[in-house]
Amino acid sequence: MKQFWVDCRPWNKDIATTAIESGADAIVTDRAEDVKRLGRITTVAPDGDLRPGTDVIECSITDKASENDAAAKGKNRIVVVTTSDWAVIPLENLVAQSDMIVAAVKDAHEAELALHVLEKGVYGILLKTTDPSVVKAVAALIKSQAGTVSLVPFTVTKIQPVGMGDRVCVDTCSMLVDGDGMLMGNTSSAMLLVHAETLENPYVAPRPFRVNAGAVHAYILLPDGKTAYLSDLSIGGQVLVSDSHGAARSAIVGRTKIERRPLLLVEAKAEGSGAKASLILQNAETIRLVTPGGSAISVVNLAAGDHILGCALESGRHFGMPVKETIQEK
C-alpha cells in the first residue's frame, strides 16, 4: 500500500480529523500534540514521531540540480518533493533512482498521476488541501491502489487426505464478499486462492470476515509482495485479499485461530507455465478454492482435472522477501 500523508500546516483541525477518519498514515504538522489529541497517528513535526530534516527531507524541484539533490537524499530516507508546475518527468527520474519518494499533491488527479509514475509509482503522497472532501477522495483512491495479482488457471493434479495437523483461520477486520480470498501455498513459488467463508451452508453460519487458510507452515501473500508463515500472522498486521479477477486490497488481521483438524493436500499445475502449486487445507466441506469463473468449489468436491485460480511467484524467500540465490522448495 502507498503511504497517504496529509499536510495540516497551518493548523486545520477539520483536515486533521478527516485525515485520521479516512485512514491516513501520517499528518505533517507544526502542532503534533493537537493531532495526538484527535487520535493515534504518526506525526511529522519537530516534536513528532518523524522529524523534518532528519527522518524526512522536503525538497522543491526547480531544475536538474535540485532533482539530483533530491535523488541523492532519497537513498536512505523519505524525501517529500514539490514540483513548481507539477511536472511528471522529474517524478519519473526520482522514482527510477529511489523507493522513498513522497510526492506533494493538491487533488486526486495529481495523486493518481503520482501513484502510476513509471508503473510502480511513488512511495506515497502528501496531500495539501483545505477541503475535507478532497481528503476523502484521495483516501479512497489510495485504498483502491493495492494493485493486482496475476491470477492464472491451475489444473488440479492431486487431492489426498494426509491426517491430522494444525490449521489457521485468518479473521480480518473487513467484510469479504463472494469471490474474495487469500493466496497461500506450501512453497513460495506458487499459491492457490482460498475462498472466504461467505457462503451459506448447512453446517455453520457464514463468517464473511474469515478465510480458513491452511496448515500452520504455509506461506501467505502480503500486500507488499512479501510472504509470511500463517502461524506468524498477528493481530493488527495486514494480509492481501484478492477477488477472482486479481483486484487486490489490504485487510487488517483481527485474530488468528489455530486448531487441530483433519488435513487435505491439494496439488495443481499452472496452465501455460507449468508452475506447480500445493497447499494443505482442512478437510471439510466449508473449505473452498476459487474457480476461473469466480465461483467457489469445496475441497470435498474437488477432483483431478478441475480448474482453480492461483498465482506463480518468484521462488526463494528469505524472511519473506524474494532473494536471488539457489533455493529449492519441494
JOCORBEL-V239613 format. One record per pair of residues at least 12 apart in sequence whose ideal C-beta (glycine too) atoms are under 10 Angstrom apart, sorted by the first residue. I is the first residue (numbers start at 1). J is the second residue. Records with the same first field share a line. If there is no record, write none. Layout:
I=J + J
This chain:
1=23 + 25 + 124 + 142 + 143 + 145 + 146 + 147 + 223 + 224 + 238 + 240 + 248 + 249 + 250
2=25 + 102 + 103 + 111 + 114 + 115 + 121 + 122 + 123 + 124 + 125 + 141 + 142 + 143 + 145 + 146 + 147
3=24 + 25 + 26 + 42 + 78 + 100 + 102 + 122 + 123 + 124 + 125 + 126 + 142
4=19 + 22 + 23 + 24 + 25 + 26 + 102 + 111 + 124 + 125 + 126 + 127 + 135 + 138 + 139 + 141 + 142 + 143 + 145
5=19 + 24 + 25 + 26 + 27 + 28 + 42 + 44 + 50 + 56 + 78 + 80 + 102 + 104 + 124 + 125 + 126 + 127 + 128
6=18 + 19 + 20 + 22 + 24 + 25 + 26 + 27 + 28 + 29 + 41 + 125 + 126 + 127 + 128 + 129 + 134 + 135 + 138 + 139
7=19 + 26 + 27 + 28 + 29 + 44 + 80 + 104 + 105 + 106 + 126 + 127 + 128 + 129
8=27 + 28 + 29 + 30 + 31 + 34 + 35 + 43 + 44 + 45 + 128 + 130
9=27 + 28 + 29 + 30 + 31 + 44 + 45 + 128
10=29 + 30 + 31 + 130
11=29 + 30 + 31 + 34 + 35
12=29 + 31 + 129 + 130 + 132
13=31 + 34 + 35 + 37 + 38
14=130 + 131 + 132 + 135
15=27 + 29 + 127 + 128 + 129 + 130 + 131 + 132 + 134 + 135
16=29 + 31 + 34 + 35 + 37 + 38 + 39 + 41 + 43 + 132 + 135
17=35 + 38 + 39 + 132 + 135
18=129 + 131 + 132 + 133 + 134 + 135 + 136 + 139
19=35 + 38 + 39 + 41 + 127 + 132 + 135 + 136 + 138 + 139
20=35 + 38 + 39 + 40 + 41 + 135
21=38 + 39 + 132 + 135 + 136 + 139
22=132 + 135 + 136 + 137 + 138 + 139 + 140 + 142 + 143
23=41 + 139 + 140 + 142 + 143
24=39 + 41 + 42 + 127 + 135 + 138 + 139 + 142
25=41 + 42 + 124 + 142
26=41 + 42 + 43 + 44 + 45 + 48 + 49 + 50 + 56 + 78 + 102 + 124 + 126
27=39 + 41 + 42 + 43 + 44 + 45 + 48 + 49 + 126
28=42 + 43 + 44 + 45 + 48 + 50 + 52 + 56 + 58 + 80 + 102 + 104 + 126 + 127 + 128
29=43 + 44 + 45 + 46 + 47 + 48
30=43 + 44 + 45 + 46 + 47 + 48 + 52
31=43 + 45 + 47 + 48
32=44 + 45 + 46 + 47 + 48 + 49
33=45 + 47 + 48
35=48
36=48 + 49
44=56 + 58 + 78 + 80 + 102 + 126
50=77 + 78
52=80
53=77
54=77
55=77 + 78
56=77 + 78 + 79 + 80 + 100 + 102 + 126
57=69 + 70 + 73 + 74 + 77 + 78 + 79 + 80 + 81 + 100 + 102
58=70 + 73 + 78 + 79 + 80 + 81 + 82 + 102 + 104 + 126
59=71 + 73 + 74 + 79 + 80 + 81 + 82 + 83 + 94 + 101 + 104
60=80 + 81 + 82 + 83 + 84 + 104
61=81 + 82 + 83 + 84 + 85 + 86 + 87 + 89 + 90 + 91 + 93 + 94 + 104
62=82 + 83 + 84 + 85 + 90
63=84 + 90
64=90 + 93
66=81 + 83 + 84 + 90
67=81 + 83 + 89 + 90 + 91 + 93 + 94 + 97
68=93 + 94 + 97
70=82 + 90 + 93 + 94 + 97 + 98 + 101
71=90 + 93 + 94 + 95 + 96 + 97 + 98 + 101
72=97 + 98
73=98 + 100
74=94 + 95 + 97 + 98 + 99 + 100 + 101 + 102 + 123
75=97 + 98 + 99 + 100
76=98 + 100
77=98 + 100
78=98 + 99 + 100 + 101 + 102 + 123 + 124 + 126
79=94 + 98 + 100 + 101 + 102 + 103 + 123
80=100 + 101 + 102 + 103 + 104 + 123 + 124 + 125 + 126
81=94 + 98 + 101 + 102 + 103 + 104 + 114 + 122 + 126
82=103 + 104 + 105 + 126 + 128
83=103 + 104 + 105 + 110
86=103 + 104 + 105 + 106 + 107 + 109 + 110 + 113 + 114
88=103 + 110 + 113 + 114 + 116 + 117 + 118
89=117
90=103 + 117
91=103 + 113 + 114 + 117 + 118 + 121 + 122
92=117 + 118
93=117 + 118
94=117 + 118 + 122
95=114 + 117 + 118 + 119 + 120 + 121 + 122 + 123
96=117 + 118 + 120
98=122 + 123
99=120 + 122 + 123
100=122 + 123 + 124
101=114 + 117 + 121 + 122 + 123 + 124 + 125
102=114 + 122 + 123 + 124 + 125 + 126
103=115 + 117 + 121 + 122 + 123 + 124 + 125 + 126 + 127
104=125 + 126 + 127 + 128
105=122 + 125 + 126 + 127 + 128 + 129 + 134 + 138
106=126 + 127 + 128 + 129 + 130 + 131 + 134 + 138
107=127 + 128 + 129 + 131 + 134 + 137 + 138
108=125 + 127 + 129 + 134 + 135 + 136 + 137 + 138 + 139 + 140 + 141 + 142
109=137 + 138 + 141
110=125 + 127 + 138
111=124 + 125 + 126 + 127 + 134 + 137 + 138 + 139 + 141 + 142 + 145
112=125 + 138 + 141 + 142 + 144 + 145
113=125
114=126
115=138 + 141 + 142 + 144 + 145
116=145
120=147
121=145 + 147
124=142
125=138 + 141 + 142
127=139 + 142
143=249 + 250
144=247 + 249
145=248 + 249
146=223 + 224 + 238 + 240 + 241 + 242 + 247 + 248 + 249 + 250 + 251
147=223 + 224 + 225 + 240 + 242 + 246 + 247 + 248 + 249 + 250
148=242 + 243 + 245 + 246 + 247 + 248
149=183 + 191 + 193 + 221 + 225 + 240 + 241 + 242 + 243 + 245 + 246 + 247 + 248 + 309 + 310 + 311 + 313
150=246 + 311 + 312 + 313
151=181 + 183 + 191 + 193 + 242 + 243 + 244 + 245 + 246 + 247 + 248 + 290 + 292 + 308 + 309 + 310 + 311 + 312
152=190 + 246 + 270 + 271 + 272 + 273 + 275 + 292 + 309 + 310 + 311 + 312
153=268 + 269 + 270 + 271 + 272 + 291 + 292 + 307 + 308 + 309 + 310
154=190 + 191 + 192 + 193 + 266 + 267 + 268 + 269 + 270 + 271 + 273 + 275 + 276 + 277 + 289 + 292 + 306 + 307 + 308 + 309 + 310 + 311 + 312
155=267 + 268 + 269 + 270 + 271 + 304 + 305 + 306 + 307 + 308
156=192 + 266 + 267 + 268 + 269 + 277 + 289 + 297 + 302 + 303 + 304 + 305 + 306 + 307 + 308
157=266 + 267 + 268 + 269 + 276 + 277 + 278 + 304 + 305 + 306
158=265 + 266 + 267 + 268 + 269 + 278 + 304
159=264 + 265 + 266 + 267 + 268 + 281 + 283 + 299 + 300 + 301 + 302 + 303 + 304 + 306
160=263 + 264 + 265 + 266 + 267 + 280 + 283
161=262 + 263 + 264 + 265 + 283
162=215 + 262 + 263 + 264 + 265 + 280 + 283
163=262 + 263 + 264 + 265 + 283
164=260 + 261 + 262 + 263 + 283
165=214 + 215 + 216 + 217 + 260 + 261 + 262 + 263 + 280 + 282
166=215 + 216 + 217 + 230 + 231 + 258 + 259 + 260 + 261 + 263
167=212 + 213 + 214 + 215 + 216 + 218 + 230 + 257 + 258 + 259 + 260 + 261 + 262 + 263 + 280 + 281 + 282 + 283 + 284 + 287
168=184 + 211 + 212 + 213 + 214 + 215 + 216 + 217 + 218 + 220 + 229 + 230 + 231 + 232 + 233 + 256 + 257 + 258 + 259 + 282
169=197 + 207 + 210 + 211 + 212 + 213 + 214 + 230 + 255 + 256 + 257 + 258 + 259 + 261 + 282
170=182 + 184 + 194 + 196 + 209 + 210 + 211 + 212 + 213 + 214 + 220 + 230 + 233 + 237 + 239 + 241 + 251 + 253 + 254 + 255 + 256 + 257
171=197 + 207 + 209 + 210 + 211 + 212 + 235 + 251 + 253 + 254 + 255 + 256 + 257
172=196 + 208 + 209 + 210 + 211 + 238 + 239 + 241 + 250 + 251 + 252 + 253 + 254 + 255
173=209 + 235 + 236 + 238 + 251 + 252 + 253 + 254 + 255
174=196 + 208 + 209 + 239 + 241 + 249 + 250 + 251 + 252 + 254
175=196 + 198 + 208 + 209 + 251
176=195 + 196 + 197 + 198 + 206 + 207 + 208 + 209 + 210 + 211 + 241 + 243 + 249 + 251
177=196 + 198 + 208 + 241 + 243
178=195 + 196 + 198 + 199 + 208 + 243 + 244 + 290 + 294 + 295 + 296
179=193 + 195 + 196 + 198 + 242 + 243 + 244 + 245 + 247 + 290 + 291 + 293 + 294 + 295 + 296 + 309
180=193 + 195 + 196 + 198 + 208 + 211 + 241 + 242 + 243 + 244 + 247 + 249 + 251 + 290 + 294 + 296
181=193 + 194 + 195 + 196 + 198 + 211 + 213 + 240 + 241 + 242 + 243 + 244 + 288 + 289 + 290 + 296 + 309
182=194 + 195 + 196 + 211 + 212 + 213 + 214 + 220 + 221 + 222 + 230 + 239 + 240 + 241 + 242 + 251
183=213 + 219 + 220 + 221 + 222 + 227 + 239 + 240 + 241 + 242 + 248 + 277 + 279 + 309 + 310 + 311 + 313
184=211 + 213 + 214 + 215 + 218 + 219 + 220 + 221 + 227 + 230 + 239 + 277 + 279 + 280 + 281 + 310
185=214 + 218 + 219 + 220 + 221 + 227 + 276 + 277 + 278 + 279 + 280 + 310 + 311 + 312 + 313 + 329
186=214 + 215 + 217 + 218 + 219 + 265 + 266 + 267 + 276 + 277 + 278 + 279 + 280 + 329 + 330
187=218 + 219 + 227 + 276 + 277 + 278 + 279 + 313 + 315 + 316 + 317 + 327 + 328 + 329 + 330
188=219 + 221 + 226 + 227 + 313 + 314 + 315 + 316 + 317 + 320 + 322 + 327 + 329
189=219 + 275 + 276 + 277 + 278 + 312 + 313 + 314 + 315 + 316 + 317 + 327 + 328 + 329 + 330
190=268 + 269 + 270 + 273 + 275 + 276 + 277 + 278 + 279 + 310 + 311 + 312 + 313 + 315 + 329
191=214 + 218 + 219 + 220 + 221 + 227 + 275 + 277 + 278 + 279 + 309 + 310 + 311 + 312 + 313
192=214 + 218 + 266 + 267 + 268 + 277 + 278 + 279 + 281 + 289 + 290 + 308 + 309 + 310 + 311
193=211 + 221 + 242 + 243 + 244 + 246 + 279 + 288 + 289 + 290 + 291 + 296 + 308 + 309 + 310 + 311
194=211 + 212 + 213 + 214 + 218 + 220 + 266 + 279 + 281 + 287 + 288 + 289 + 290 + 296 + 299 + 308 + 309 + 310
195=211 + 212 + 244 + 286 + 287 + 288 + 289 + 290 + 291 + 294 + 295 + 296 + 297 + 298 + 308 + 309
196=208 + 209 + 210 + 211 + 212 + 241 + 251 + 288 + 290 + 296
197=209 + 210 + 211 + 212 + 286 + 287 + 288 + 296
198=210 + 211 + 288 + 296
199=286 + 288 + 295 + 296 + 298
201=285 + 286 + 288 + 298
202=285 + 286
203=284 + 285 + 286
204=284 + 285 + 286
206=286
207=286
209=251 + 254 + 255
210=254 + 255 + 257 + 286
211=239 + 241 + 251 + 287 + 288
212=257 + 259 + 261 + 281 + 282 + 284 + 286 + 287 + 288 + 299
213=230 + 233 + 239 + 256 + 257 + 279 + 281 + 282 + 287
214=230 + 263 + 264 + 266 + 279 + 280 + 281 + 282 + 287
215=229 + 230 + 231 + 258 + 261 + 263 + 264 + 265 + 279 + 280 + 281 + 282
216=229 + 230 + 231 + 232 + 256 + 258 + 280
217=229 + 230 + 231 + 280
218=230 + 231 + 278 + 279 + 280 + 281
219=279 + 313 + 317 + 320 + 329
220=232 + 233 + 239 + 240 + 320
221=239 + 240 + 241 + 242 + 248 + 311 + 313 + 320
222=237 + 238 + 239 + 240 + 250 + 320
223=238 + 239 + 240 + 241 + 248 + 249 + 250 + 251
224=238 + 240 + 250 + 320 + 321
225=240 + 313 + 314 + 320 + 321 + 322
226=240 + 317 + 319 + 320 + 321 + 322
227=240 + 313 + 317 + 319 + 320 + 321 + 322
228=317 + 319 + 320
229=320
230=256 + 258
231=256 + 258
232=256 + 320
233=253 + 255 + 256
234=253 + 255 + 256
235=252 + 253 + 254 + 255 + 256
236=252 + 253 + 254
237=251 + 252 + 253 + 254 + 256
238=250 + 251 + 252 + 253
239=251 + 252 + 253 + 256
242=290 + 309 + 311
243=290 + 294 + 309
244=290 + 291 + 292 + 293 + 294 + 295 + 296 + 309
245=294 + 309
246=309 + 311
259=282
261=281 + 282 + 283 + 284 + 287
262=282 + 283 + 284
263=280 + 281 + 282 + 283 + 284
264=279 + 280 + 281 + 282 + 283 + 284 + 287 + 299 + 300 + 302
265=278 + 279 + 280 + 281 + 283
266=278 + 279 + 280 + 281 + 287 + 289 + 299 + 302 + 306 + 308
267=279 + 304
268=289 + 302 + 304 + 306 + 307 + 308 + 309 + 310
269=310
270=310 + 311 + 312
271=292 + 307
272=312
273=312
274=312
275=310 + 311 + 312 + 313 + 315
276=312 + 330
277=308 + 310 + 311 + 312 + 313
278=329 + 330
279=299 + 310
281=299 + 302
282=299
283=299 + 300
284=298 + 299 + 300
285=298 + 299 + 300 + 301
286=298 + 299 + 300
287=299 + 300 + 302
288=300 + 301 + 302 + 308
289=302 + 306 + 307 + 308 + 309 + 310
290=308 + 309 + 310
291=306 + 307 + 308 + 309
292=307 + 308 + 309
293=307 + 309
294=309
296=308
315=327 + 328 + 329
316=328 + 329
317=329
